[in-house]
Amino acid sequence: MKRTIIISLLIITFILTVTILFLNRADYHGKIGEMNEGNFYLAPLKVDPEAEYNSPVIYFNGNTKVVGKVNHIDDLQADQEVKVWVQDGEGKKEAYKIEVINE
């Protein structure tokens, strides 16, 4: 009886841990490319000259949470490595959280 309860608790704990890790995963990971007013292109970390890349345009605003090496949207610069969490709105990828990994 105790063994069944312990095994059940371990399985439930494992499933919850995997679920939480999956839900907290960033939508995009790359480097900030060309920056414009209110958006930037997200470039891949490693570039293969023979490959074609689809660099998404990430939109941000004053409500976008910035964490990591910088803490404000105005401190974002080209070539910073970032993880980005987005929500699709009006056909645009709008960032609600940007984590700057290195400057």
C-alpha distance (Angstrom), angle and dihedral (degrees) to the residues before:
residue distance angle dihedral
M1 . . .
K2 3.82 . .
R3 3.77 90.2 .
T4 3.82 92.0 54.5
I5 3.81 91.7 49.8
I6 3.81 92.6 48.7
I7 3.81 92.7 48.5
S8 3.81 90.8 47.6
L9 3.82 91.6 50.5
L10 3.81 91.5 48.8
I11 3.80 91.7 51.1
I12 3.81 92.2 48.0
T13 3.82 91.0 48.1
F14 3.80 91.3 50.1
I15 3.81 93.0 49.3
L16 3.81 92.2 48.1
T17 3.81 92.1 48.7
V18 3.80 93.1 50.6
T19 3.81 91.2 46.4
I20 3.81 93.2 50.6
L21 3.81 92.2 47.7
F22 3.81 91.2 49.2
L23 3.82 93.8 49.1
N24 3.82 93.0 49.5
R25 3.79 93.8 51.8
A26 3.81 116.1 118.9
D27 3.80 118.9 -112.6
Y28 3.83 92.8 -137.8
H29 3.81 137.2 19.0
G30 3.78 121.8 -171.1
K31 3.80 146.3 93.2
I32 3.76 126.3 -61.8
G33 3.78 107.3 -107.4
E34 3.78 125.0 -178.3
M35 3.81 111.0 -2.4
N36 3.79 124.0 -149.7
E37 3.78 133.2 172.0
G38 3.81 104.5 -62.3
N39 3.81 98.5 -6.7
F40 3.78 146.0 52.5
Y41 3.78 139.5 -167.2
L42 3.78 114.6 -112.1
A43 3.80 110.2 -137.7
P44 3.82 125.1 -162.8
L45 3.80 118.6 -100.4
K46 3.80 93.7 -127.0
V47 3.77 121.3 32.5
D48 3.78 123.4 -151.9
P49 3.83 108.1 -161.2
E50 3.81 91.3 -145.2
A51 3.81 95.7 51.2
E52 3.79 128.7 83.8
Y53 3.78 117.5 -134.3
N54 3.77 132.0 -158.8
S55 3.80 103.5 -143.5
P56 3.80 107.8 -162.2
V57 3.79 120.8 -141.1
I58 3.81 109.0 -125.1
Y59 3.80 117.5 -157.0
F60 3.81 122.3 -155.1
N61 3.79 138.4 176.8
G62 3.79 140.7 176.8
N63 3.80 91.0 -69.0
T64 3.82 92.6 59.4
K65 3.80 110.2 110.6
V66 3.83 113.0 -133.5
V67 3.81 118.6 -163.1
G68 3.79 137.9 164.9
K69 3.80 124.6 43.8
V70 3.82 91.8 1.3
N71 3.78 128.8 33.6
H72 3.79 105.8 -161.3
I73 3.78 134.6 62.3
D74 3.82 90.9 -128.0
D75 3.82 90.1 61.6
L76 3.81 93.9 63.0
Q77 3.81 112.1 115.4
A78 3.78 137.9 178.1
D79 3.83 116.5 -85.0
Q80 3.82 95.1 27.0
E81 3.80 113.2 135.7
V82 3.79 109.3 -123.1
K83 3.77 143.7 174.0
V84 3.79 113.4 -144.9
W85 3.80 131.9 -160.3
V86 3.81 112.1 -161.8
Q87 3.75 141.7 -177.7
D88 3.78 120.7 -155.0
G89 3.76 111.1 -119.3
E90 3.81 128.2 168.1
G91 3.80 91.1 -15.8
K92 3.82 92.6 -53.4
K93 3.78 131.9 107.2
E94 3.81 102.5 -122.6
A95 3.80 115.9 -167.0
Y96 3.78 116.0 -135.9
K97 3.82 93.2 174.6
I98 3.80 132.6 23.8
E99 3.79 121.0 -175.5
V100 3.81 114.3 -162.6
I101 3.81 108.3 -148.3
N102 3.80 98.9 -177.2
E103 3.78 137.6 -3.1
